[in-house]
Amino acid sequence: MTVSLITGTTSGLGLAIARVLVDRGDQVIAAVRDPDRATCLLPGVEARQLDLADLDSVRAFADALRVDHRHLDLLINNAGVMGMPRTLTAQGDELQFGVNHLGHFALTGLLLDLLTAGREPRVVTVSSNLHRKGVIRFDDLTGVTGYDPMAFYNQSKLANAVFGLELDRRLTAAGSPIRSVLAHPGFTRTNLQQAGTVGFNRLMLRISTPLIAQGPRQGALPILYAATNPSVHGGEFYGPSGPGELRGSPTLVEPSADARDAQLGKRLWAVSEQLTGVLYPLESRSR
């Protein structure tokens, strides 16, 4: 039985993904802030408490999981927040960068041993089409000198894409069996658009979402394809096939030039290690 862990399964994409994996017979671990809600929505799943905005919670989650599981076959880094007013995590990082990127960076690193022991193991990191608009502000990652909610969301989604590709480089260099794959859902109708966004951004999303967005089950397809299709290779990026990658069936898409920048990948990796304190147990075979 495939052991699959998904972050953020109580609504939207995560809930749609989890239902498909449960139906195909996976042992699904739901990593969520509210395990009781996850259990009600997804009977039979193993719901565990995880707060990606607190790195202490991430470490506690990984330690507890390691007690009960000897391997992990699939990790889907799905949970996220969007367009929030400037807020800091428990460790003082900007919330969107902290939850969307740093929490998943730490979680993946802390579970790498379980993934290595898995059967055809795979890490799928969920980015966004908006990663193409992102810029990583290394000189002001917390938004002290200037904060725009959507600009910092775009930054976090670029960080997801950079991380997924840099992880693939490092796994390949180490001869690891783990595949690191990226996916994005296009413009999908979830509560993400309204849960945190404020002001003009919230108004625009309220208008555009019913007109353009696809439903969560359709938006989940590129992520499920990246997670389950046997032909998928590490370093690939999947999204919708329609115009502007807004909606449609899964297809291979091209990440932005910044996402593919290996030097940016190394720099973000070093910063992420420093901010999380998580070092990946990977060594290049060429050393």
NUFI-409128 format. One record per residue (C-alpha): residue in three letters; z, y, x. Coordinates in steps of 0.001 Angstrom, whole numbers, plus 500000, padded with zeros to 6 digits. Layout:
// NUFI-409128
AlaZYX/...
***
This chain:
// NUFI-409128
Met500000500000500000/Thr499047503440501261/Val502036505744501783/Ser500962509299500954/Leu503045512461501258/Ile502015515636499446/Thr503757518990499627/Gly503922520965496389/Thr503216518556493525/Thr504889520154490504/Ser501848522169489383/Gly498203522972490049/Leu496328521228492816/Gly499255519225494125/Leu499985517746490711/Ala496315516861490176/Ile496082515250493632/Ala499290513286493186/Arg498170511883489830/Val494939510561491337/Leu496745508963494275/Val499335507385491961/Asp496539505999489790/Arg494838504423492804/Gly498090502652493710/Asp499479504783496538/Gln503187505036497186/Val503377508807496700/Ile506117510916498237/Ala506403514309496550/Ala507849516924498909/Val509000519701496587/Arg511676522318496004/Asp512605520717492661/Pro512649516898492860/Asp513831516499489274/Arg510782518363487967/Ala508484516271490154/Thr510021513068488814/Cys509515514219485223/Leu505884515125485831/Leu505089512123488009/Pro507098509062486969/Gly507331506530489758/Val506873508930492665/Glu509447509287495402/Ala510515512918495000/Arg512292514552497941/Gln513610518083498356/Leu511726520287500799/Asp511794524055501206/Leu508985525096503537/Ala510505528584503748/Asp513453527143505684/Leu512779525237508895/Asp516232523654508686/Ser515117522094505398/Val511906520859507052/Arg513894519163509825/Ala516348517628507370/Phe513474516334505251/Ala511751514724508248/Asp514986513153509499/Ala515770511673506075/Leu512232510381505608/Arg512353508634508953/Val515443506711507829/Asp513648505247504809/His510072504885506062/Arg508569503306509150/His505069504682508706/Leu503047507310506865/Asp499331506922506153/Leu498434510275504616/Leu499948513752504801/Ile498468516470502585/Asn499707519937503538/Asn499096521508500141/Ala502014523724499080/Gly501595527465499361/Val502411530940498130/Met499980533795497556/Gly499986537586497477/Met503750537965497613/Pro505578541253498134/Arg506845541376501719/Thr509554538717501951/Leu511029536848504905/Thr511839533168505327/Ala515275531866506270/Gln514278532226509946/Gly512893535750509524/Asp509169534994509386/Glu506827536584506830/Leu506953534311503789/Gln503240533501503393/Phe502762532767507095/Gly506052530870507100/Val505417528650504071/Asn501662528187504282/His501430527702508051/Leu504685527433510004/Gly506418525080507569/His503434522722507597/Phe503029523020511378/Ala506652521946511789/Leu506450519198509169/Thr503330517648510673/Gly504791517665514177/Leu508082516156513052/Leu506263513352511198/Leu503718512609513911/Asp505452509397514940/Leu505347508052511379/Leu501685509006511079/Thr500850507335514389/Ala502307504125512983/Gly500235504441509801/Arg497083502642508726/Glu494037504833509396/Pro496353507865509316/Arg495100511246508201/Val496430514808507933/Val494684517051505404/Thr495547520742505620/Val494577522838502609/Ser493084526184503595/Ser491104528636501440/Asn487680530203501329/Leu489602533433501998/His490344532233505531/Arg487007533878506368/Lys488595537281505705/Gly491730536534507694/Val492885538135510928/Ile495941536848512764/Arg498097539839513671/Phe499909538477516689/Asp501386541921517383/Asp502961542108513891/Leu503185538686512245/Thr506025539802509950/Gly504308542929508630/Val506832545447509919/Thr504268548138510720/Gly502020547516507744/Tyr501952544902505009/Asp499231544093502511/Pro499946541009500359/Met496415539614500283/Ala495674540430503925/Phe498723538396504916/Tyr497681535589502558/Asn494256535544504220/Gln496009535460507600/Ser498031532415506553/Lys494922530586505333/Leu493087531353508588/Ala496132529975510390/Asn495786526764508328/Ala492153526413509405/Val492869527216513059/Phe495762524742513042/Gly493738521925511486/Leu490962522252514063/Glu493301522690517030/Leu495280519663515882/Asp492040517679515820/Arg491272518735519415/Arg494711517676520593/Leu494721514383518702/Thr491276513545520094/Ala492303514427523644/Ala495380512213523311/Gly493414509273521916/Ser495473509366518722/Pro494359507368515671/Ile495275510296513388/Arg492457512318511853/Ser493046516014511152/Val490831517255508314/Leu490565520559506426/Ala489746521246502793/His489703524142500383/Pro489556524086496550/Gly487276527071495964/Phe488384529349493145/Thr490720527150491143/Arg492851528085488179/Thr496526527464489051/Asn499760529397488713/Leu499379530458492349/Gln497334533487491310/Gln500022534858489005/Ala503281533523490442/Gly503500535942493338/Thr500628538413493281/Val501461541993492342/Gly499745545209491291/Phe495966545502491447/Asn495523542026492927/Arg497345540475489992/Leu495258542432487503/Met491982541417489134/Leu492985537772489272/Arg494082537868485649/Ile490609539101484690/Ser488498536958486999/Thr490338533646486858/Pro489431532699483243/Leu485820533758483824/Ile485063532080487156/Ala487749529626488205/Gln487508525873487779/Gly490379523679486651/Pro492846521988489013/Arg491287518539488639/Gln487924519874489803/Gly489494522003492538/Ala491356518979493845/Leu488154517033494519/Pro487375518402498026/Ile490970517729499055/Leu490873514196497662/Tyr487532513592499352/Ala488964514739502688/Ala492026512567502119/Thr490426509326500957/Asn486737509015501821/Pro486315506525504692/Ser483326508434506115/Val485361511572506838/His485820512470510518/Gly488521514503512208/Gly487706518195512525/Glu485624518316509340/Phe486125520880506562/Tyr485377520142502897/Gly484961522554500006/Pro483002523002496758/Ser479205522807496896/Gly478450525669494494/Pro477433529268495302/Gly479983530986497500/Glu481945527704497667/Leu483738528854494516/Arg483305525678492500/Gly481416522407492482/Ser481509518911493904/Pro482876518237497413/Thr480667518935500395/Leu480997519556504107/Val481425523301504745/Glu481495525472507854/Pro484757527104508913/Ser484656530685510157/Ala483969531529513797/Asp487613532546514237/Ala488774529213512838/Arg486608527418515417/Asp487763529598518331/Ala489532527227520740/Gln491299530068522557/Leu492667531365519275/Gly493750527813518510/Lys495708527562521761/Arg497332530950521210/Leu498363530201517634/Trp499676526794518700/Ala501878528325521389/Val503234530945518982/Ser503856528296516321/Glu505784526140518784/Gln507880529141519756/Leu508624530169516155/Thr509383526659514866/Gly510852524997517945/Val508671521960517202/Leu506767520420520124/Tyr504169517768519357/Pro504504514514521341/Leu500857514532522445/Glu499477514208525962/Ser495841514402526951/Arg494400511177528382/Ser492535513276530968/Arg495765514338532705/
***
